[in-house]
Amino acid sequence: MAAKPKGAASVEVQDCIEQWRKHIDYFWTPTLEQLVGLAEQYNNHPGFRENFDKIDPHLSEFMLEAVKVYVTNITKQRL
């Protein structure tokens, strides 16, 4: 993931998370809490974690962090 070095809160990473969320919407429209839950599953489930981390070490952990930033930003916008 080329944007990873820029940090979870970077515009580039947040754009990637937005694209991922839109992709999920084709199948299911999660609440913000469910979106974080899905990222937590990617991070906590050994199989998911292994697959993500094959792409880039610690990617599952980074994605969880980025999703939490995304949800925080969305929540602030709604206030």
Phi and psi in degrees as GROMACS dihedral restraints (atoms count N, CA, C in turn):
[ dihedral_restraints ]
;  ai    aj    ak    al  type     phi  dphi    fc
    3     4     5     6     1   -63.9    20    10
    4     5     6     7     1   -29.1    20    10
    6     7     8     9     1   -83.3    20    10
    7     8     9    10     1   -13.1    20    10
    9    10    11    12     1   -52.4    20    10
   10    11    12    13     1   -44.2    20    10
   12    13    14    15     1   -61.3    20    10
   13    14    15    16     1   -18.3    20    10
   15    16    17    18     1   -78.7    20    10
   16    17    18    19     1   -14.3    20    10
   18    19    20    21     1   102.3    20    10
   19    20    21    22     1   154.3    20    10
   21    22    23    24     1   -61.4    20    10
   22    23    24    25     1   -29.5    20    10
   24    25    26    27     1   -91.0    20    10
   25    26    27    28     1    -0.9    20    10
   27    28    29    30     1   -65.8    20    10
   28    29    30    31     1   154.0    20    10
   30    31    32    33     1   -57.1    20    10
   31    32    33    34     1   -42.3    20    10
   33    34    35    36     1   -62.5    20    10
   34    35    36    37     1   -45.1    20    10
   36    37    38    39     1   -69.2    20    10
   37    38    39    40     1   -42.0    20    10
   39    40    41    42     1   -63.9    20    10
   40    41    42    43     1   -33.2    20    10
   42    43    44    45     1   -64.0    20    10
   43    44    45    46     1   -39.7    20    10
   45    46    47    48     1   -63.7    20    10
   46    47    48    49     1   -41.7    20    10
   48    49    50    51     1   -65.8    20    10
   49    50    51    52     1   -39.3    20    10
   51    52    53    54     1   -61.7    20    10
   52    53    54    55     1   -43.5    20    10
   54    55    56    57     1   -62.7    20    10
   55    56    57    58     1   -42.3    20    10
   57    58    59    60     1   -61.1    20    10
   58    59    60    61     1   -45.5    20    10
   60    61    62    63     1   -61.2    20    10
   61    62    63    64     1   -43.5    20    10
   63    64    65    66     1   -62.8    20    10
   64    65    66    67     1   -37.0    20    10
   66    67    68    69     1   -63.4    20    10
   67    68    69    70     1   -43.1    20    10
   69    70    71    72     1   -60.1    20    10
   70    71    72    73     1   -35.1    20    10
   72    73    74    75     1   -60.3    20    10
   73    74    75    76     1   -19.5    20    10
   75    76    77    78     1   -66.7    20    10
   76    77    78    79     1   -25.2    20    10
   78    79    80    81     1  -110.1    20    10
   79    80    81    82     1   -34.0    20    10
   81    82    83    84     1  -166.3    20    10
   82    83    84    85     1   139.8    20    10
   84    85    86    87     1  -106.7    20    10
   85    86    87    88     1    97.9    20    10
   87    88    89    90     1   -78.5    20    10
   88    89    90    91     1   153.7    20    10
   90    91    92    93     1   -71.6    20    10
   91    92    93    94     1   170.0    20    10
   93    94    95    96     1   -62.2    20    10
   94    95    96    97     1   -38.3    20    10
   96    97    98    99     1   -64.5    20    10
   97    98    99   100     1   -40.4    20    10
   99   100   101   102     1   -67.2    20    10
  100   101   102   103     1   -34.0    20    10
  102   103   104   105     1   -63.1    20    10
  103   104   105   106     1   -44.7    20    10
  105   106   107   108     1   -63.7    20    10
  106   107   108   109     1   -41.4    20    10
  108   109   110   111     1   -59.5    20    10
  109   110   111   112     1   -40.2    20    10
  111   112   113   114     1   -64.3    20    10
  112   113   114   115     1   -44.3    20    10
  114   115   116   117     1   -64.8    20    10
  115   116   117   118     1   -35.5    20    10
  117   118   119   120     1   -64.7    20    10
  118   119   120   121     1   -39.5    20    10
  120   121   122   123     1   -63.5    20    10
  121   122   123   124     1   -43.1    20    10
  123   124   125   126     1   -58.1    20    10
  124   125   126   127     1   -35.6    20    10
  126   127   128   129     1   -81.7    20    10
  127   128   129   130     1   -36.8    20    10
  129   130   131   132     1   -93.3    20    10
  130   131   132   133     1   -27.6    20    10
  132   133   134   135     1   -79.3    20    10
  133   134   135   136     1   124.7    20    10
  135   136   137   138     1   -55.3    20    10
  136   137   138   139     1   -39.9    20    10
  138   139   140   141     1   -67.6    20    10
  139   140   141   142     1   -47.2    20    10
  141   142   143   144     1   -62.1    20    10
  142   143   144   145     1   -46.6    20    10
  144   145   146   147     1   -58.8    20    10
  145   146   147   148     1   -44.5    20    10
  147   148   149   150     1   -60.4    20    10
  148   149   150   151     1   -44.8    20    10
  150   151   152   153     1   -64.1    20    10
  151   152   153   154     1   -43.5    20    10
  153   154   155   156     1   -64.8    20    10
  154   155   156   157     1   -44.1    20    10
  156   157   158   159     1   -73.7    20    10
  157   158   159   160     1   -13.8    20    10
  159   160   161   162     1   -69.0    20    10
  160   161   162   163     1   -31.7    20    10
  162   163   164   165     1   -71.7    20    10
  163   164   165   166     1   -45.4    20    10
  165   166   167   168     1  -159.6    20    10
  166   167   168   169     1   130.9    20    10
  168   169   170   171     1   -54.9    20    10
  169   170   171   172     1   133.3    20    10
  171   172   173   174     1    67.8    20    10
  172   173   174   175     1    19.2    20    10
  174   175   176   177     1   -63.8    20    10
  175   176   177   178     1   -39.1    20    10
  177   178   179   180     1   -63.3    20    10
  178   179   180   181     1   -40.7    20    10
  180   181   182   183     1   -66.1    20    10
  181   182   183   184     1   -42.6    20    10
  183   184   185   186     1   -64.5    20    10
  184   185   186   187     1   -41.0    20    10
  186   187   188   189     1   -63.8    20    10
  187   188   189   190     1   -41.5    20    10
  189   190   191   192     1   -59.3    20    10
  190   191   192   193     1   -45.1    20    10
  192   193   194   195     1   -60.3    20    10
  193   194   195   196     1   -45.1    20    10
  195   196   197   198     1   -65.5    20    10
  196   197   198   199     1   -38.3    20    10
  198   199   200   201     1   -66.7    20    10
  199   200   201   202     1   -39.1    20    10
  201   202   203   204     1   -62.9    20    10
  202   203   204   205     1   -39.7    20    10
  204   205   206   207     1   -63.0    20    10
  205   206   207   208     1   -45.4    20    10
  207   208   209   210     1   -57.3    20    10
  208   209   210   211     1   -48.6    20    10
  210   211   212   213     1   -65.2    20    10
  211   212   213   214     1   -41.1    20    10
  213   214   215   216     1   -60.2    20    10
  214   215   216   217     1   -44.4    20    10
  216   217   218   219     1   -63.5    20    10
  217   218   219   220     1   -43.5    20    10
  219   220   221   222     1   -62.8    20    10
  220   221   222   223     1   -43.5    20    10
  222   223   224   225     1   -61.6    20    10
  223   224   225   226     1   -43.1    20    10
  225   226   227   228     1   -63.1    20    10
  226   227   228   229     1   -38.7    20    10
  228   229   230   231     1   -64.9    20    10
  229   230   231   232     1   -31.1    20    10
  231   232   233   234     1   -79.2    20    10
  232   233   234   235     1   -15.4    20    10
